[in-house]
């Protein structure tokens, strides 16, 4: 093979390319060429540079649009640990092996960052008004109807944390309690970490808003649930868009 800085005779093709000197089979001239100005041209499709231990590679694709192995520019480290790709003016960080379409982070040409796979939940109250069990403050789990569930972490009115991290949790609701109190608790596993309370003892029928939010540090497989209770059975939690819960992994 030719050597940089040395005179090459056998390995010069047409006075402009350095090859491996092989005249039959897969010679290097079909893959890479260095002209007299020092410009390196890779003609393979895609061109891949891999170190000796196959722990990292740089891949130049044949297209400016797409997310597969043959598209854009990719930098991959340790194979299955993901890779960075750039195409169509956008930088993408992918999870998984090269060629996946699961884009973890995207930075567009204007510097705007999105995380399409970031776990997040948006759910609203169910279609039925929730009535307090009794007057002793007994809690009952709040039913929700999910609207968005990235990661499929919500089931049976329970959000299961997919990984260790900090989760932003927000609850809002409307309670009807003409002569007593009503409350909502948010629990991490069995521990109350958030509390929203409303007390109205004027005997008048009406509705009151309650809300709470917090950042919760959780471990993988921890659960987050909402519970409702009140001073008597006249305490109710409104249905539909009058109440909901949002959960998002933030760090």
matplotlib code that plots the C-alpha trace (Angstrom):
import matplotlib.pyplot as plt

x = [0.0, 1.2, 2.8, 2.2, 5.4, 7.2, 7.4, 4.8, 5.4, 3.5, 0.6, -0.1, -3.0, -3.3, -1.0, -3.7, -4.7, -3.0, -4.2, -3.1, -1.3, -3.6, -4.7, -7.4, -10.2, -11.3, -8.4, -8.4, -8.9, -12.6, -12.9, -10.7, -8.5, -6.1, -5.4, -2.3, -4.0, -4.4, -8.2, -9.5, -12.4, -14.3, -16.3, -17.7, -21.4, -21.5, -17.8, -17.0, -13.8, -13.5, -10.7, -8.8, -10.9, -14.3, -15.2, -15.8, -16.5, -17.2, -19.6, -20.3, -23.6, -24.8, -27.8, -28.7, -32.1, -33.0, -32.1, -30.6, -27.1, -26.6, -27.9, -26.0, -23.0, -22.7, -20.4, -20.8, -19.0, -19.1, -21.6, -24.9, -24.5, -26.0, -24.7, -24.8, -26.2, -26.5, -28.6, -30.7, -29.3, -30.3, -28.2, -29.7, -28.6, -30.0, -30.5, -29.6, -27.5, -26.7, -29.6, -32.3, -35.1, -35.5, -34.2, -33.4, -32.4, -32.7, -31.1, -32.4, -30.7, -32.0, -30.6, -34.0, -33.7, -36.4, -36.4, -39.1, -38.5, -38.5, -41.1, -44.1, -47.8, -50.8, -54.1, -57.5, -60.2, -62.5, -66.1, -67.6, -67.6, -65.6, -67.4, -65.6, -65.9, -67.0, -66.5, -63.3, -60.9, -60.6, -58.6, -59.6, -57.4, -58.3, -59.2, -57.7, -58.0, -54.5, -54.1, -50.4, -48.1, -44.6, -42.9, -46.1, -45.5, -49.1, -51.5, -54.3, -54.2, -50.5, -47.4, -44.3, -41.0, -38.9, -35.5, -33.9, -34.4, -36.2, -39.9, -42.0, -45.5, -48.5, -52.1, -55.2, -58.8, -62.2, -63.9, -67.5, -67.9, -70.7, -70.3, -67.0, -63.4, -61.8, -58.3, -56.0, -52.8, -50.0, -48.0, -44.6, -45.1, -47.0, -45.6, -47.5, -45.3, -47.9, -51.1, -53.9, -56.7, -59.8, -62.2, -65.6, -68.0, -70.4, -73.0, -73.3, -73.2, -70.3, -67.0, -63.5, -60.2, -57.3, -53.8, -50.3, -47.0, -43.5, -40.3, -40.0, -36.8, -37.6, -36.0, -36.8, -40.0, -41.3, -45.0, -46.8, -50.6, -53.3, -55.8, -59.0, -60.8, -63.2, -65.0, -68.3, -70.0, -71.0, -67.3, -66.8, -64.0, -65.2, -64.8, -63.4, -61.2, -61.9, -59.0, -55.9, -52.3, -49.0, -45.8, -42.5, -38.9, -36.8, -33.4]
y = [0.0, 3.6, 5.6, 9.3, 11.3, 8.7, 8.4, 6.0, 4.4, 1.1, 2.4, 5.5, 5.1, 7.6, 9.9, 11.0, 8.1, 6.1, 2.5, -0.8, -1.7, -4.7, -5.0, -7.7, -8.2, -5.5, -3.1, 0.1, 2.2, 1.3, 2.5, 5.5, 7.8, 10.7, 13.1, 15.3, 18.1, 15.9, 15.6, 12.2, 10.8, 7.7, 6.1, 3.2, 3.5, 4.1, 4.8, 3.4, 3.9, 1.5, 1.2, -2.0, -3.1, -2.2, -0.1, 3.1, 4.1, 7.1, 6.4, 8.7, 7.9, 8.5, 10.7, 13.9, 12.6, 9.6, 7.8, 4.5, 3.1, 4.7, 8.2, 11.3, 11.3, 8.9, 8.6, 5.3, 4.2, 0.7, -0.6, -1.1, 2.0, 4.3, 6.7, 10.3, 11.0, 14.2, 14.7, 17.4, 20.0, 18.2, 16.4, 13.3, 11.1, 7.7, 5.0, 1.4, 0.2, 1.9, 2.0, 2.4, 5.0, 5.6, 9.2, 10.1, 13.7, 16.0, 19.4, 21.2, 23.8, 26.6, 25.0, 23.8, 20.6, 17.9, 14.5, 12.4, 9.4, 11.2, 9.4, 11.6, 11.2, 13.4, 12.0, 13.5, 12.4, 9.6, 10.0, 9.5, 11.9, 10.4, 10.4, 10.2, 6.8, 8.0, 10.8, 9.5, 10.7, 7.2, 7.4, 5.8, 5.7, 8.3, 6.9, 8.6, 8.3, 8.7, 11.2, 10.9, 8.1, 8.2, 5.0, 3.1, 3.6, 4.2, 1.3, 0.7, 4.4, 3.9, 5.4, 3.2, 5.0, 3.4, 4.6, 6.3, 10.1, 13.2, 13.4, 16.5, 15.7, 18.0, 17.4, 19.7, 19.1, 20.5, 19.4, 19.8, 19.8, 22.1, 21.3, 19.6, 19.2, 17.3, 16.4, 14.7, 13.0, 11.9, 8.9, 7.5, 3.9, 4.1, 7.4, 10.7, 13.2, 15.8, 17.0, 19.3, 20.3, 22.4, 23.1, 24.7, 24.6, 27.3, 24.7, 26.2, 24.1, 25.0, 24.0, 24.7, 24.2, 22.3, 21.7, 20.7, 20.0, 18.8, 17.3, 13.7, 11.8, 8.2, 4.9, 2.5, 0.6, 3.1, 3.9, 7.2, 7.2, 9.8, 9.3, 11.2, 11.5, 13.8, 14.7, 13.0, 11.5, 15.0, 15.5, 14.8, 15.0, 16.4, 14.2, 14.9, 17.9, 19.4, 17.3, 15.6, 14.5, 15.1, 13.3, 13.8, 12.6, 15.8, 14.7]
z = [0.0, -0.6, 2.2, 2.8, 2.5, 0.3, -3.4, -4.7, -8.0, -8.2, -6.2, -8.4, -10.8, -13.7, -11.8, -9.4, -7.1, -4.4, -4.3, -2.8, -6.0, -6.6, -10.2, -9.7, -7.2, -4.7, -4.9, -2.9, -6.0, -6.0, -2.4, -1.7, -3.7, -2.8, -5.6, -6.1, -4.2, -1.1, -1.5, -0.2, -2.1, -0.8, -3.5, -1.5, -0.6, 2.3, 3.2, 6.6, 8.7, 11.6, 14.1, 14.6, 17.6, 15.9, 18.9, 16.9, 13.3, 11.1, 8.3, 5.3, 3.6, 0.1, 0.8, 2.6, 3.7, 5.8, 9.0, 7.8, 7.5, 4.0, 4.9, 6.0, 8.4, 11.3, 14.3, 16.2, 19.3, 20.7, 18.3, 20.1, 22.4, 19.8, 17.2, 16.1, 12.6, 10.6, 7.5, 5.9, 8.2, 11.4, 14.0, 15.5, 18.4, 18.0, 20.6, 19.7, 16.8, 13.6, 11.2, 13.9, 13.3, 17.1, 17.3, 20.9, 20.5, 17.5, 17.0, 14.0, 11.8, 14.1, 17.3, 18.6, 20.6, 20.8, 22.6, 20.9, 23.1, 26.4, 28.7, 29.3, 30.2, 29.7, 31.0, 31.9, 34.3, 33.4, 32.2, 35.7, 38.6, 41.5, 44.9, 48.2, 49.8, 53.2, 55.7, 57.2, 54.5, 52.9, 49.7, 46.4, 43.3, 40.7, 37.2, 34.2, 30.4, 28.8, 26.0, 25.5, 26.8, 25.3, 26.4, 27.4, 31.1, 32.1, 32.9, 35.4, 36.5, 37.5, 36.0, 36.3, 36.1, 33.3, 34.6, 37.6, 37.3, 38.2, 37.1, 36.9, 38.2, 37.9, 38.9, 38.4, 39.2, 40.2, 43.4, 44.5, 48.3, 49.5, 53.2, 53.7, 52.4, 49.5, 48.7, 46.2, 47.1, 44.7, 46.0, 45.0, 45.7, 49.1, 50.2, 49.8, 48.0, 46.9, 48.4, 47.1, 49.6, 49.5, 52.4, 51.9, 54.8, 53.8, 52.7, 49.2, 46.1, 44.0, 42.4, 43.5, 41.7, 43.3, 41.9, 42.9, 41.2, 42.2, 41.0, 42.3, 42.3, 41.6, 40.8, 37.9, 38.5, 41.2, 40.7, 40.8, 41.5, 42.3, 45.1, 46.1, 49.4, 51.2, 54.4, 53.3, 50.3, 49.0, 48.1, 44.5, 41.9, 38.5, 35.4, 31.9, 31.1, 34.5, 35.9, 34.8, 35.5, 33.6, 34.3, 32.4, 32.9, 33.0, 34.2]

ax = plt.figure().add_subplot(projection="3d")
ax.plot(x, y, z, "-o")
ax.set_aspect("equal")
plt.show()
